[in-house]
Protein backbone atom coordinates (compact mmCIF):
# COMPACT_ATOMS: atom_id res chain seq x y z
CA UNK A 1 0.00 0.00 0.00
CA UNK A 2 2.85 2.45 0.81
CA UNK A 3 4.60 1.60 -2.48
CA UNK A 4 1.44 2.46 -4.39
CA UNK A 5 1.04 5.67 -2.42
CA UNK A 6 4.66 6.81 -3.02
CA UNK A 7 4.37 6.01 -6.74
CA UNK A 8 1.14 8.02 -6.89
CA UNK A 9 2.80 10.97 -5.13
CA UNK A 10 5.83 10.81 -7.41
CA UNK A 11 3.68 10.79 -10.57
CA UNK A 12 1.54 13.58 -9.13
CA UNK A 13 4.62 15.72 -8.44
CA UNK A 14 5.92 15.22 -12.00
CA UNK A 15 2.50 16.11 -13.42
CA UNK A 16 2.30 19.21 -11.23
CA UNK A 17 5.77 20.33 -12.34
CA UNK A 18 4.84 19.83 -16.01
CA UNK A 19 1.68 21.91 -15.54
CA UNK A 20 3.59 24.73 -13.84
CA UNK A 21 6.21 24.87 -16.60
CA UNK A 22 3.53 24.79 -19.32
CA UNK A 23 1.44 27.47 -17.58
CA UNK A 24 4.30 29.95 -17.22
CA UNK A 25 4.75 30.18 -20.99
CA UNK A 26 8.18 28.56 -21.03
CA UNK A 27 9.37 27.89 -24.56
CA UNK A 28 12.82 26.85 -25.75
CA UNK A 29 14.62 29.55 -27.74
CA UNK A 30 13.87 29.20 -31.44
CA UNK A 31 10.74 27.14 -30.80
CA UNK A 32 8.60 26.56 -33.88
CA UNK A 33 11.58 27.51 -36.06
CA UNK A 34 10.49 31.17 -35.95
CA UNK A 35 13.03 33.96 -35.99
CA UNK A 36 12.42 37.54 -34.91
CA UNK A 37 14.03 39.65 -37.62
CA UNK A 38 14.28 43.31 -36.49
CA UNK A 39 13.24 44.59 -39.95
CA UNK A 40 9.84 44.78 -41.60
CA UNK A 41 11.17 45.06 -45.15
CA UNK A 42 14.34 43.48 -46.49
CA UNK A 43 16.06 43.44 -49.88
CA UNK A 44 18.19 40.46 -50.93
CA UNK A 45 21.09 41.12 -53.28
CA UNK A 46 21.16 37.58 -54.65
CA UNK A 47 20.81 36.84 -58.35
CA UNK A 48 17.26 35.85 -59.32
CA UNK A 49 18.49 32.39 -60.31
CA UNK A 50 20.55 31.78 -57.16
CA UNK A 51 19.21 28.66 -55.39
CA UNK A 52 20.48 30.07 -52.08
CA UNK A 53 18.68 33.36 -52.72
CA UNK A 54 15.46 31.56 -53.64
CA UNK A 55 15.53 29.47 -50.44
CA UNK A 56 16.36 32.49 -48.27
CA UNK A 57 13.48 34.46 -49.85
CA UNK A 58 11.11 31.57 -49.18
CA UNK A 59 12.21 31.35 -45.54
CA UNK A 60 11.93 35.10 -45.00
CA UNK A 61 8.47 35.23 -46.57
CA UNK A 62 7.38 32.55 -44.13
CA UNK A 63 8.22 34.75 -41.15
CA UNK A 64 5.64 36.98 -39.53
CA UNK A 65 6.00 40.69 -40.14
CA UNK A 66 8.82 40.43 -42.71
CA UNK A 67 8.37 41.39 -46.34
CA UNK A 68 10.99 40.76 -49.03
CA UNK A 69 10.98 43.71 -51.44
CA UNK A 70 12.40 43.95 -54.96
CA UNK A 71 13.37 47.63 -54.68
CA UNK A 72 16.43 48.28 -52.49
CA UNK A 73 15.22 51.85 -51.86
CA UNK A 74 12.09 50.62 -50.09
CA UNK A 75 13.90 48.21 -47.75
CA UNK A 76 14.85 48.82 -44.12
CA UNK A 77 17.75 46.37 -44.57
CA UNK A 78 19.73 45.21 -47.59
CA UNK A 79 21.62 41.93 -47.72
CA UNK A 80 24.54 42.30 -50.15
CA UNK A 81 26.33 39.21 -51.42
CA UNK A 82 30.06 39.83 -51.60
CA UNK A 83 30.85 36.33 -52.87
CA UNK A 84 29.32 32.87 -53.10
CA UNK A 85 31.31 29.82 -54.13
CA UNK A 86 31.21 26.05 -54.14
CA UNK A 87 34.30 23.89 -54.25
CA UNK A 88 35.38 20.26 -54.50
CA UNK A 89 38.88 19.09 -53.64
CA UNK A 90 40.43 15.65 -53.26
CA UNK A 91 40.61 14.70 -49.61
CA UNK A 92 42.25 11.27 -49.86
CA UNK A 93 43.50 8.70 -52.35
CA UNK A 94 43.51 4.90 -52.20
CA UNK A 95 46.61 2.72 -52.63
CA UNK A 96 46.25 2.78 -56.44
CA UNK A 97 46.25 6.59 -56.48
CA UNK A 98 42.52 6.87 -57.22
CA UNK A 99 40.24 9.28 -55.40
CA UNK A 100 38.70 7.78 -52.28
CA UNK A 101 37.18 10.88 -50.70
CA UNK A 102 36.31 14.46 -51.69
CA UNK A 103 35.82 17.56 -49.57
CA UNK A 104 32.89 19.73 -50.65
CA UNK A 105 32.87 23.39 -49.59
CA UNK A 106 30.23 26.08 -49.78
CA UNK A 107 31.30 29.61 -48.85
CA UNK A 108 29.22 32.76 -48.65
CA UNK A 109 30.40 36.26 -47.77
CA UNK A 110 27.66 38.83 -47.21
CA UNK A 111 27.00 42.10 -45.42
CA UNK A 112 23.90 43.92 -44.25
CA UNK A 113 23.23 47.63 -44.65
CA UNK A 114 20.32 49.80 -43.55
CA UNK A 115 18.31 52.12 -45.82
CA UNK A 116 20.90 54.91 -45.27
CA UNK A 117 23.73 52.56 -46.40
CA UNK A 118 25.19 52.31 -42.89
CA UNK A 119 26.66 48.87 -42.21
CA UNK A 120 24.60 46.88 -39.74
CA UNK A 121 26.70 43.76 -40.22
CA UNK A 122 30.15 43.91 -41.76
CA UNK A 123 31.37 41.38 -44.31
CA UNK A 124 30.59 38.01 -42.75
CA UNK A 125 31.90 34.72 -44.09
CA UNK A 126 30.07 31.46 -43.59
CA UNK A 127 31.97 28.43 -44.82
CA UNK A 128 30.58 24.91 -44.70
CA UNK A 129 32.44 21.68 -45.44
CA UNK A 130 31.29 18.12 -46.00
CA UNK A 131 33.30 15.07 -46.95
CA UNK A 132 31.97 12.50 -49.37
CA UNK A 133 33.35 9.02 -50.01
CA UNK A 134 33.85 8.21 -53.68
CA UNK A 135 33.59 4.89 -55.47
CA UNK A 136 34.16 4.84 -59.23
CA UNK A 137 31.76 1.88 -59.54
CA UNK A 138 28.94 4.05 -58.19
CA UNK A 139 29.57 7.30 -60.05
CA UNK A 140 25.92 8.24 -60.65
CA UNK A 141 24.93 7.51 -57.06
CA UNK A 142 27.84 9.57 -55.74
CA UNK A 143 26.93 12.47 -58.03
CA UNK A 144 23.39 12.39 -56.62
CA UNK A 145 24.79 12.26 -53.10
CA UNK A 146 26.97 15.29 -53.88
CA UNK A 147 23.91 17.24 -55.07
CA UNK A 148 22.08 16.32 -51.86
CA UNK A 149 25.04 17.40 -49.72
CA UNK A 150 25.19 20.78 -51.47
CA UNK A 151 21.44 21.18 -50.95
CA UNK A 152 21.89 20.35 -47.26
CA UNK A 153 24.71 22.89 -46.97
CA UNK A 154 22.49 25.47 -48.68
CA UNK A 155 19.72 24.92 -46.12
CA UNK A 156 22.27 25.17 -43.33
CA UNK A 157 23.56 28.46 -44.81
CA UNK A 158 20.03 29.88 -44.91
CA UNK A 159 19.49 29.04 -41.24
CA UNK A 160 22.82 30.62 -40.28
CA UNK A 161 21.98 33.78 -42.26
CA UNK A 162 18.61 34.00 -40.51
CA UNK A 163 20.28 33.65 -37.10
CA UNK A 164 22.73 36.44 -37.96
CA UNK A 165 19.91 38.68 -39.19
CA UNK A 166 18.05 38.04 -35.94
CA UNK A 167 21.09 39.12 -33.90
CA UNK A 168 21.38 42.53 -35.63
CA UNK A 169 20.46 45.50 -33.46
CA UNK A 170 19.32 48.37 -35.71
CA UNK A 171 20.37 51.87 -34.64
TATAKA-V29171 format. One line per field, one symbol per residue. ss: DSSP state (h for helix, s for strand, l for the rest). burial: 1 if it has 24 or more other C-alpha atoms within 12 Angstrom, else 0. Layout:
# TATAKA-V29171
ss->???
burial->???
This chain:
# TATAKA-V29171
ss->lhhhhhhhhhhhhhhhhhhhhhhlllllllhhhlllllllssssllllllhhhhhhhhhhhlllllsslllhhhllssssssssssssssssslllllssssssssssssssssllllsssssssssssssssllhhhhhhhhhhhhhhhhhhhhhhhhhhhhhhhhllll
burial->000000000000000000000000000000000011111111111100000110111011101001110001001111111001110000000000000001111111111111100001100101111111110000000000010011001111111111111101000
